[in-house]
Amino acid sequence: MLVLGVESSCDETGVALYDSAHGLLAHALYSQIAMHNAYGGGG
């Protein structure tokens, strides 16, 4: 079985593609942390 997982929060979004026979095929993360840091935010 092929599964696409998507996670989203206020400032990050992640996706992963998983195959039950082959394991994790791909993943990606997009974060706005660098953008927040440029303006003094981001922790």
PDB file with one MODEL, atoms N, CA, C and O in Angstrom:
MODEL        1
ATOM      1  N   MET A   1       0.841  -1.174   0.000  1.00  0.00           N
ATOM      2  CA  MET A   1       0.000   0.000   0.000  1.00  0.00           C
ATOM      3  C   MET A   1       0.888   1.239   0.000  1.00  0.00           C
ATOM      4  O   MET A   1       1.892   1.298   0.711  1.00  0.00           O
ATOM      5  N   LEU A   2       0.513   2.208  -0.791  1.00  0.00           N
ATOM      6  CA  LEU A   2       1.227   3.474  -0.875  1.00  0.00           C
ATOM      7  C   LEU A   2       0.450   4.511  -0.068  1.00  0.00           C
ATOM      8  O   LEU A   2      -0.759   4.665  -0.243  1.00  0.00           O
ATOM      9  N   VAL A   3       1.155   5.224   0.823  1.00  0.00           N
ATOM     10  CA  VAL A   3       0.505   6.192   1.706  1.00  0.00           C
ATOM     11  C   VAL A   3       1.188   7.545   1.559  1.00  0.00           C
ATOM     12  O   VAL A   3       2.415   7.638   1.584  1.00  0.00           O
ATOM     13  N   LEU A   4       0.384   8.589   1.405  1.00  0.00           N
ATOM     14  CA  LEU A   4       0.875   9.961   1.399  1.00  0.00           C
ATOM     15  C   LEU A   4       0.444  10.595   2.711  1.00  0.00           C
ATOM     16  O   LEU A   4      -0.750  10.680   2.996  1.00  0.00           O
ATOM     17  N   GLY A   5       1.408  11.042   3.516  1.00  0.00           N
ATOM     18  CA  GLY A   5       1.116  11.711   4.780  1.00  0.00           C
ATOM     19  C   GLY A   5       1.390  13.194   4.657  1.00  0.00           C
ATOM     20  O   GLY A   5       2.406  13.605   4.096  1.00  0.00           O
ATOM     21  N   VAL A   6       0.473  14.001   5.189  1.00  0.00           N
ATOM     22  CA  VAL A   6       0.611  15.456   5.144  1.00  0.00           C
ATOM     23  C   VAL A   6       0.387  15.994   6.543  1.00  0.00           C
ATOM     24  O   VAL A   6      -0.584  15.624   7.203  1.00  0.00           O
ATOM     25  N   GLU A   7       1.275  16.863   7.001  1.00  0.00           N
ATOM     26  CA  GLU A   7       1.163  17.500   8.319  1.00  0.00           C
ATOM     27  C   GLU A   7       1.322  18.989   8.111  1.00  0.00           C
ATOM     28  O   GLU A   7       2.196  19.438   7.369  1.00  0.00           O
ATOM     29  N   SER A   8       0.471  19.746   8.771  1.00  0.00           N
ATOM     30  CA  SER A   8       0.545  21.193   8.625  1.00  0.00           C
ATOM     31  C   SER A   8       0.292  21.854   9.970  1.00  0.00           C
ATOM     32  O   SER A   8      -0.580  21.429  10.729  1.00  0.00           O
ATOM     33  N   SER A   9       1.058  22.891  10.258  1.00  0.00           N
ATOM     34  CA  SER A   9       0.852  23.692  11.464  1.00  0.00           C
ATOM     35  C   SER A   9       0.901  25.156  11.046  1.00  0.00           C
ATOM     36  O   SER A   9       0.869  25.461   9.854  1.00  0.00           O
ATOM     37  N   CYS A  10       0.976  26.040  11.992  1.00  0.00           N
ATOM     38  CA  CYS A  10       0.983  27.482  11.689  1.00  0.00           C
ATOM     39  C   CYS A  10       2.113  27.878  10.749  1.00  0.00           C
ATOM     40  O   CYS A  10       1.910  28.685   9.842  1.00  0.00           O
ATOM     41  N   ASP A  11       3.299  27.319  10.956  1.00  0.00           N
ATOM     42  CA  ASP A  11       4.459  27.786  10.196  1.00  0.00           C
ATOM     43  C   ASP A  11       5.291  26.682   9.550  1.00  0.00           C
ATOM     44  O   ASP A  11       6.377  26.951   9.037  1.00  0.00           O
ATOM     45  N   GLU A  12       4.799  25.451   9.566  1.00  0.00           N
ATOM     46  CA  GLU A  12       5.525  24.363   8.919  1.00  0.00           C
ATOM     47  C   GLU A  12       4.544  23.416   8.233  1.00  0.00           C
ATOM     48  O   GLU A  12       3.415  23.228   8.686  1.00  0.00           O
ATOM     49  N   THR A  13       4.999  22.831   7.139  1.00  0.00           N
ATOM     50  CA  THR A  13       4.221  21.819   6.429  1.00  0.00           C
ATOM     51  C   THR A  13       5.171  20.705   6.027  1.00  0.00           C
ATOM     52  O   THR A  13       6.253  20.958   5.498  1.00  0.00           O
ATOM     53  N   GLY A  14       4.760  19.476   6.280  1.00  0.00           N
ATOM     54  CA  GLY A  14       5.580  18.337   5.914  1.00  0.00           C
ATOM     55  C   GLY A  14       4.769  17.315   5.138  1.00  0.00           C
ATOM     56  O   GLY A  14       3.565  17.176   5.354  1.00  0.00           O
ATOM     57  N   VAL A  15       5.427  16.602   4.238  1.00  0.00           N
ATOM     58  CA  VAL A  15       4.796  15.523   3.482  1.00  0.00           C
ATOM     59  C   VAL A  15       5.750  14.332   3.448  1.00  0.00           C
ATOM     60  O   VAL A  15       6.969  14.492   3.500  1.00  0.00           O
ATOM     61  N   ALA A  16       5.174  13.145   3.360  1.00  0.00           N
ATOM     62  CA  ALA A  16       5.979  11.932   3.247  1.00  0.00           C
ATOM     63  C   ALA A  16       5.238  10.922   2.380  1.00  0.00           C
ATOM     64  O   ALA A  16       4.010  10.842   2.409  1.00  0.00           O
ATOM     65  N   LEU A  17       5.992  10.161   1.617  1.00  0.00           N
ATOM     66  CA  LEU A  17       5.448   9.096   0.793  1.00  0.00           C
ATOM     67  C   LEU A  17       6.022   7.784   1.310  1.00  0.00           C
ATOM     68  O   LEU A  17       7.238   7.592   1.337  1.00  0.00           O
ATOM     69  N   TYR A  18       5.128   6.879   1.723  1.00  0.00           N
ATOM     70  CA  TYR A  18       5.536   5.623   2.348  1.00  0.00           C
ATOM     71  C   TYR A  18       4.924   4.451   1.594  1.00  0.00           C
ATOM     72  O   TYR A  18       3.747   4.477   1.234  1.00  0.00           O
ATOM     73  N   ASP A  19       5.727   3.431   1.362  1.00  0.00           N
ATOM     74  CA  ASP A  19       5.260   2.203   0.725  1.00  0.00           C
ATOM     75  C   ASP A  19       5.440   1.063   1.719  1.00  0.00           C
ATOM     76  O   ASP A  19       6.522   0.894   2.281  1.00  0.00           O
ATOM     77  N   SER A  20       4.388   0.282   1.939  1.00  0.00           N
ATOM     78  CA  SER A  20       4.471  -0.794   2.931  1.00  0.00           C
ATOM     79  C   SER A  20       5.498  -1.859   2.543  1.00  0.00           C
ATOM     80  O   SER A  20       5.997  -2.569   3.416  1.00  0.00           O
ATOM     81  N   ALA A  21       5.818  -1.984   1.279  1.00  0.00           N
ATOM     82  CA  ALA A  21       6.807  -2.970   0.848  1.00  0.00           C
ATOM     83  C   ALA A  21       8.231  -2.423   0.855  1.00  0.00           C
ATOM     84  O   ALA A  21       9.181  -3.188   1.025  1.00  0.00           O
ATOM     85  N   HIS A  22       8.393  -1.118   0.673  1.00  0.00           N
ATOM     86  CA  HIS A  22       9.734  -0.543   0.518  1.00  0.00           C
ATOM     87  C   HIS A  22      10.101   0.484   1.579  1.00  0.00           C
ATOM     88  O   HIS A  22      11.244   0.939   1.623  1.00  0.00           O
ATOM     89  N   GLY A  23       9.152   0.857   2.435  1.00  0.00           N
ATOM     90  CA  GLY A  23       9.435   1.841   3.476  1.00  0.00           C
ATOM     91  C   GLY A  23       9.271   3.267   2.975  1.00  0.00           C
ATOM     92  O   GLY A  23       8.519   3.534   2.037  1.00  0.00           O
ATOM     93  N   LEU A  24       9.986   4.168   3.615  1.00  0.00           N
ATOM     94  CA  LEU A  24       9.895   5.590   3.284  1.00  0.00           C
ATOM     95  C   LEU A  24      10.530   5.860   1.922  1.00  0.00           C
ATOM     96  O   LEU A  24      11.703   5.553   1.707  1.00  0.00           O
ATOM     97  N   LEU A  25       9.760   6.428   1.015  1.00  0.00           N
ATOM     98  CA  LEU A  25      10.252   6.707  -0.334  1.00  0.00           C
ATOM     99  C   LEU A  25      10.744   8.140  -0.480  1.00  0.00           C
ATOM    100  O   LEU A  25      11.736   8.396  -1.162  1.00  0.00           O
ATOM    101  N   ALA A  26      10.040   9.079   0.168  1.00  0.00           N
ATOM    102  CA  ALA A  26      10.420  10.489   0.044  1.00  0.00           C
ATOM    103  C   ALA A  26       9.776  11.280   1.170  1.00  0.00           C
ATOM    104  O   ALA A  26       8.750  10.883   1.721  1.00  0.00           O
ATOM    105  N   HIS A  27      10.396  12.407   1.501  1.00  0.00           N
ATOM    106  CA  HIS A  27       9.807  13.309   2.487  1.00  0.00           C
ATOM    107  C   HIS A  27      10.311  14.717   2.221  1.00  0.00           C
ATOM    108  O   HIS A  27      11.379  14.910   1.640  1.00  0.00           O
ATOM    109  N   ALA A  28       9.529  15.698   2.653  1.00  0.00           N
ATOM    110  CA  ALA A  28       9.911  17.098   2.467  1.00  0.00           C
ATOM    111  C   ALA A  28       9.305  17.921   3.592  1.00  0.00           C
ATOM    112  O   ALA A  28       8.252  17.577   4.129  1.00  0.00           O
ATOM    113  N   LEU A  29       9.976  19.005   3.944  1.00  0.00           N
ATOM    114  CA  LEU A  29       9.513  19.908   4.993  1.00  0.00           C
ATOM    115  C   LEU A  29       9.696  21.338   4.514  1.00  0.00           C
ATOM    116  O   LEU A  29      10.767  21.710   4.035  1.00  0.00           O
ATOM    117  N   TYR A  30       8.654  22.130   4.645  1.00  0.00           N
ATOM    118  CA  TYR A  30       8.745  23.556   4.356  1.00  0.00           C
ATOM    119  C   TYR A  30       8.502  24.294   5.659  1.00  0.00           C
ATOM    120  O   TYR A  30       7.509  24.037   6.341  1.00  0.00           O
ATOM    121  N   SER A  31       9.386  25.197   6.010  1.00  0.00           N
ATOM    122  CA  SER A  31       9.289  25.938   7.263  1.00  0.00           C
ATOM    123  C   SER A  31       9.453  27.429   7.009  1.00  0.00           C
ATOM    124  O   SER A  31      10.224  27.841   6.143  1.00  0.00           O
ATOM    125  N   GLN A  32       8.726  28.225   7.764  1.00  0.00           N
ATOM    126  CA  GLN A  32       8.838  29.675   7.679  1.00  0.00           C
ATOM    127  C   GLN A  32       9.774  30.239   8.751  1.00  0.00           C
ATOM    128  O   GLN A  32       9.836  31.456   8.924  1.00  0.00           O
ATOM    129  N   ILE A  33      10.499  29.391   9.470  1.00  0.00           N
ATOM    130  CA  ILE A  33      11.358  29.831  10.569  1.00  0.00           C
ATOM    131  C   ILE A  33      12.366  30.884  10.102  1.00  0.00           C
ATOM    132  O   ILE A  33      12.556  31.892  10.783  1.00  0.00           O
ATOM    133  N   ALA A  34      13.013  30.671   8.959  1.00  0.00           N
ATOM    134  CA  ALA A  34      13.995  31.648   8.460  1.00  0.00           C
ATOM    135  C   ALA A  34      13.333  32.998   8.199  1.00  0.00           C
ATOM    136  O   ALA A  34      13.920  34.047   8.462  1.00  0.00           O
ATOM    137  N   MET A  35      12.112  32.963   7.681  1.00  0.00           N
ATOM    138  CA  MET A  35      11.393  34.210   7.421  1.00  0.00           C
ATOM    139  C   MET A  35      11.058  34.913   8.739  1.00  0.00           C
ATOM    140  O   MET A  35      11.184  36.134   8.838  1.00  0.00           O
ATOM    141  N   HIS A  36      10.636  34.153   9.745  1.00  0.00           N
ATOM    142  CA  HIS A  36      10.335  34.737  11.053  1.00  0.00           C
ATOM    143  C   HIS A  36      11.598  35.318  11.696  1.00  0.00           C
ATOM    144  O   HIS A  36      11.557  36.399  12.285  1.00  0.00           O
ATOM    145  N   ASN A  37      12.712  34.604  11.582  1.00  0.00           N
ATOM    146  CA  ASN A  37      13.972  35.075  12.166  1.00  0.00           C
ATOM    147  C   ASN A  37      14.419  36.400  11.558  1.00  0.00           C
ATOM    148  O   ASN A  37      14.992  37.241  12.251  1.00  0.00           O
ATOM    149  N   ALA A  38      14.164  36.587  10.282  1.00  0.00           N
ATOM    150  CA  ALA A  38      14.561  37.826   9.610  1.00  0.00           C
ATOM    151  C   ALA A  38      13.880  39.051  10.216  1.00  0.00           C
ATOM    152  O   ALA A  38      14.381  40.170  10.099  1.00  0.00           O
ATOM    153  N   TYR A  39      12.742  38.834  10.862  1.00  0.00           N
ATOM    154  CA  TYR A  39      11.992  39.944  11.458  1.00  0.00           C
ATOM    155  C   TYR A  39      11.979  39.888  12.986  1.00  0.00           C
ATOM    156  O   TYR A  39      11.173  40.559  13.631  1.00  0.00           O
ATOM    157  N   GLY A  40      12.884  39.076  13.565  1.00  0.00           N
ATOM    158  CA  GLY A  40      13.018  39.024  15.014  1.00  0.00           C
ATOM    159  C   GLY A  40      12.148  37.993  15.698  1.00  0.00           C
ATOM    160  O   GLY A  40      12.118  37.941  16.928  1.00  0.00           O
ATOM    161  N   GLY A  41      11.444  37.178  14.947  1.00  0.00           N
ATOM    162  CA  GLY A  41      10.605  36.131  15.541  1.00  0.00           C
ATOM    163  C   GLY A  41      11.259  34.778  15.389  1.00  0.00           C
ATOM    164  O   GLY A  41      12.445  34.693  15.071  1.00  0.00           O
ATOM    165  N   GLY A  42      10.522  33.748  15.608  1.00  0.00           N
ATOM    166  CA  GLY A  42      11.023  32.397  15.382  1.00  0.00           C
ATOM    167  C   GLY A  42      11.674  31.761  16.585  1.00  0.00           C
ATOM    168  O   GLY A  42      12.169  30.638  16.490  1.00  0.00           O
ATOM    169  N   GLY A  43      11.690  32.430  17.694  1.00  0.00           N
ATOM    170  CA  GLY A  43      12.208  31.797  18.900  1.00  0.00           C
ATOM    171  C   GLY A  43      13.626  32.091  19.109  1.00  0.00           C
ATOM    172  O   GLY A  43      14.214  31.629  20.087  1.00  0.00           O
TER     173      GLY A  43
ENDMDL
END
